[in-house]
Amino acid sequence: MKIQLTIFVAAGLFFSACNKTDVAPVVVPIVTSTQSLTVNFSSTKSFIFFSFKDSAVVANTDSATTKWDIGLRYTTFILNGNASGPGNAGVSMQDGIFSSLNTAPATGYAVDTSRSNLAIKDGSWYDYNTTTHAFIPKAGKVFFFRTADGAHYVKMQLLSVDYLPFVGQVPLSLVYKFQYSYQPNGTKNF
C-alpha cells in the first residue's frame, strides 16, 4: 500500500511539474552593424534606398513601398514617410556619444514635409572643408530613426564620407560609412 501511495504521489508531482506554463521569454537581440553605402554624387540622379531591418539596399522599383527607411543621394537624406514615401519614418537628431545614448526619444520625430523641407537638413550633419572638399560628419551627432513601418527604432552615427574615383574633376560617388543599432522588439531601448 505504501509503494502504491508513493508511486501515486510521485506521478502527481511529475504531471503537475509538466503542466507548468513558465516559459522563458524569447529575447530578440539588437542588430548592430557597420555599413558602407555608395551613393550618387549628383543631386539629380536616383536615391539609394536602405532598410535598417534587412541591413541592405532596396531596389528603386520598391521606392513606393515601406521596404526602405532612408534614401541618400549626394548629401541629401530622405525618410520613407509623408512627402518622400508611403511609410511612417521619422528622425530625431541628438547630441551625445553613440554608445551612451541608449533610449530613443518618445516624441519629437521630424518628417519630410515637402521635397524642399526635409527632416534632415543639408549641412546639419556635416562640416564641409573648402580646401580638401571633404564632407566631415559632425562629431557627437546621433540620429534616432523611427522606421518606415512605424514600429521599430534605430540609432545611427555617421563615421565618414569618402569620394570614389573621379571622372575629370568630378567624383562619381560618395561612400557613407555608418554604424547603427536596430531594435527588433519595438522598444526604444538600446
N, C-alpha and C positions, 0 to 999 in steps of 0.2 A: 504494500500500500504506500509506504514512504517513497519507494522508487517511482511509482506512478505519479505521486504528487510532485516529486522533484522534476520529473520529465514534463509534467503539465505546466509547472511554474517556469521552467526553462523555455518551453515552447512559447509561452505567453510573452516572456521577456524578449525572445528572439523576434516574434512577429510585431510586437509593439515598437521595437527598435527599427524594424523595416518600414514602418508606417510614418516615420518622422518626415516632415516636409522641410527640414532645414537643408537648404541648398545654397551653396556658396555663390555669391553674386559673380556674374561674369564681368570682369574688368577689361574694357577695351583700351588698349594702350594709345597714348597720344602719338600721332605720327609727326616725327621731327625729321626735317630734310634740309639739305643744302642743294640748291639747284642753280643751273646756268640756263638762261633763256636768251636766245638770239632773236633780236627784233629788227625791223626795218629802220634804216637811218633816213627816213623820209616821212614828212607829215601828210603825204598823200597816198602812200601805199597801204595795204591791209594791216589791220591789227593782228597781233599774235595773241590768241586766247589761251588761258591757263586755268586748269582745275586744281585746286588745293587738295581735294579729296583723292583724286586719282594721281596727283603729282605728275601731271602730263599736259602737253599742249593739246588743245582741242581744235579740230578742223574748222576752217572758216565756214564750211557748209552747215555747221552747227551753231552759227552766231545767233540765230533766233531761238535758241533753246536755253535751258538752265544748266547745261553741261559745263559751262565755264563760269569762273568767278571774276577774274580780272582780264583786261586786254591791255597790251602795250604796243606802242608804235613811237619810235624816236624817243622823246622824253614825256610822252603823254600816256597816262593811265586812265582807263575807263573801267567802270564797275558794271556788272550784269544786273541792272535794275533801272527803273524809271526811264530816263531819256536814252540810255545806252543798251538796254536789253530787257528781256521779259522777266528777269529774276528779281530777287529781293536783297541784293548785295548792298552793303554799306561799309563805311570806313571811319575809324576814329584814330587820328594820329596823336601819339602820346610821347612825351619827353621822358627818357629814362634809359636804363640798361636792359637789354633784351632778356637776360637771364633773371633779372629782378622783378620784371613786370609779369605777374603770374595770374592776373584776373582781367578778362576783357570787360570794358565798361558795360553797364546795363543799358544805358541810353546814350544819345548824342552822336549817332552814326550819320555821317554826311552821305548824300547820294548825288548822282549826276542829275541835275535838274534840266539841263539842256546841253547841246553839243559844245557850247561856249562856256558853260558854267558847270565844270566838273568838280567832283568831290575832292580829288587830289589835284591841287593847283600846280601848274607847271612852275617849277622853281621852288616849290615848298619843300621838296625832299633832297635837293642837291645844291651844291655851290659850283659855279662854272669858272674854270681857270682860263682867262683870256690868252695867256701865254702858251699853255700846253693844249688848250681846247678840251680839257678833261671835265667830265661830269663827275663830281665827287659827292657821294651820298653824305648828307649831314649826319654828323655823329650824334648819337643819343636820340634818334627818331625811330620810333617803333610804330608800325601800323597794326591796328586790330581790325580785322575784317569780319563782317557777318557775311556768310557765303550766299550764293545765289538762291539756294533752297530756303534761306531764312532761318535755318535750324542749327547751324554749326558756326563755330568761331575759329579764327586763325590769328596768330600773332606772327608778324614778319618784320625782318630788318634787311635793308639793302646793304650789301657788303662792298660791291664795286660795280662800276660800269666801264667797260673797255671797248675800244674800237676793233672791228675786224678789218681785213685788208682794204686798202684804198684803191679806188679806180681814179687815177689822176689825183686831184686834190680832195676828193670826197670819199669817205668811208662807205662801204656797202651796208654795214650792220653795226649794231651795238650789242654787246653781251652783258646782260644783267646777271649778277651773281647775288643770291639772297638766301637767307636761312628763314625757315618758318616752322611753326608747330601748328598742327591741325587737331582740334579736339573732336573726335568722332562721336562722343556720347551726348553732345548737345549742351553741355555745361559751358560756363565761361572761365573755368579754372584750367590753368596750365601747369 
